[in-house]
């Protein structure tokens, strides 16, 4: 019985006091350096790819002034929420094979890194 109570207490403490699963915008900003070659998250100015200011909550393929979207993205109808951004960052060409976006290695492999990048983009 003691073990069960101790386990339950430990579980409650872990759940309410654990930041291990919290995304970190500061880490995301550092990881975003690779993305800066093609995307701007600091100002609504396009580079090779569209700027990402206000990306979270925006409909895909609708950034004002950017005309180089693939047909797949323009017709996708998706909203860039955390779930869709996570899928996209995991493997852009897996989500939309016709995309023009290239990412070294095909995508961001670690779930924690993707969450950190998304958390960073939420601040923009």
C-alpha positions as CSV (number, residue, x, y, z in Angstrom):
1,X,0.0,0.0,0.0
2,X,2.9,2.4,0.9
3,X,4.4,1.8,-2.6
4,X,1.1,2.6,-4.3
5,X,0.7,5.9,-2.3
6,X,4.3,6.8,-3.0
7,X,3.8,6.1,-6.7
8,X,0.6,8.1,-6.9
9,X,2.2,11.0,-5.1
10,X,5.2,10.9,-7.3
11,X,3.0,10.8,-10.4
12,X,1.0,13.8,-9.3
13,X,4.2,15.8,-8.5
14,X,5.6,14.9,-11.9
15,X,2.5,15.9,-13.8
16,X,2.1,19.3,-12.1
17,X,5.7,20.2,-11.8
18,X,7.4,18.9,-14.9
19,X,8.5,21.2,-17.7
20,X,10.2,18.4,-19.7
21,X,7.4,18.5,-22.2
22,X,7.0,22.3,-22.4
23,X,8.1,23.7,-25.8
24,X,10.8,26.4,-25.5
25,X,10.6,29.4,-27.8
26,X,14.3,30.4,-27.1
27,X,15.4,27.0,-28.2
28,X,13.1,27.3,-31.2
29,X,14.7,30.6,-32.2
30,X,18.1,28.9,-32.2
31,X,16.8,26.0,-34.3
32,X,15.1,28.5,-36.7
33,X,18.6,29.7,-37.9
34,X,18.5,27.0,-40.5
35,X,15.1,28.3,-41.7
36,X,16.4,31.9,-42.0
37,X,18.1,31.1,-45.2
38,X,14.7,31.1,-46.9
39,X,12.2,32.6,-44.4
40,X,11.9,35.7,-42.4
41,X,10.1,35.6,-39.0
42,X,11.1,39.0,-37.8
43,X,9.4,41.2,-40.4
44,X,6.8,40.7,-43.2
45,X,9.5,40.6,-45.9
46,X,9.8,37.6,-48.2
47,X,12.9,35.8,-49.1
48,X,13.1,32.7,-51.2
49,X,10.1,31.5,-49.2
50,X,7.3,33.5,-47.7
51,X,7.8,35.4,-44.4
52,X,6.4,33.6,-41.4
53,X,5.2,36.5,-39.3
54,X,1.8,35.5,-38.1
55,X,2.0,32.0,-39.6
56,X,0.2,30.3,-36.7
57,X,-3.5,30.5,-37.5
58,X,-3.0,31.6,-41.2
59,X,-4.5,29.7,-44.1
60,X,-1.7,28.0,-46.1
61,X,-0.8,29.7,-49.3
62,X,-2.2,33.1,-48.5
63,X,0.7,35.3,-47.4
64,X,0.2,38.7,-48.9
65,X,2.7,39.5,-51.7
66,X,4.1,36.0,-52.0
67,X,3.4,34.4,-55.4
68,X,5.6,31.4,-55.5
69,X,3.4,28.9,-53.6
70,X,3.1,25.4,-55.1
71,X,-0.4,24.5,-56.4
72,X,-0.6,21.8,-53.7
73,X,-0.2,24.4,-50.9
74,X,-2.5,27.0,-52.5
75,X,-5.2,24.4,-52.9
76,X,-4.7,22.6,-49.5
77,X,-7.2,24.6,-47.5
78,X,-5.3,23.9,-44.3
79,X,-4.7,26.3,-41.5
80,X,-1.2,26.5,-40.0
81,X,-2.0,25.4,-36.5
82,X,0.4,23.4,-34.2
83,X,-0.7,20.1,-35.6
84,X,-0.3,21.0,-39.3
85,X,3.0,22.8,-38.6
86,X,4.3,19.7,-36.8
87,X,3.3,17.5,-39.8
88,X,4.9,20.0,-42.2
89,X,8.2,20.3,-40.3
90,X,8.4,16.6,-39.9
91,X,8.5,16.0,-43.7
92,X,7.2,18.8,-46.0
93,X,7.3,16.6,-49.1
94,X,5.5,13.9,-47.2
95,X,2.6,16.2,-46.5
96,X,2.5,17.8,-49.9
97,X,4.7,16.1,-52.5
98,X,4.5,19.0,-54.9
99,X,5.9,21.5,-52.4
100,X,8.8,23.7,-53.4
101,X,10.2,23.8,-49.9
102,X,13.5,22.1,-49.3
103,X,14.8,21.3,-45.9
104,X,18.2,19.6,-45.2
105,X,17.5,16.0,-44.3
106,X,13.9,16.2,-45.5
107,X,12.5,17.6,-42.3
108,X,13.0,18.2,-38.6
109,X,13.5,14.8,-37.1
110,X,13.0,15.4,-33.3
111,X,9.5,16.1,-32.0
112,X,11.0,18.3,-29.3
113,X,12.8,20.5,-31.9
114,X,9.6,20.8,-34.0
115,X,7.7,21.9,-30.9
116,X,10.3,24.4,-30.0
117,X,10.3,25.9,-33.5
118,X,6.5,26.1,-33.4
119,X,6.6,27.8,-30.0
120,X,9.0,30.3,-31.5
121,X,6.8,31.0,-34.5
122,X,3.9,31.6,-32.1
123,X,5.7,34.6,-30.7
124,X,6.0,36.2,-34.2
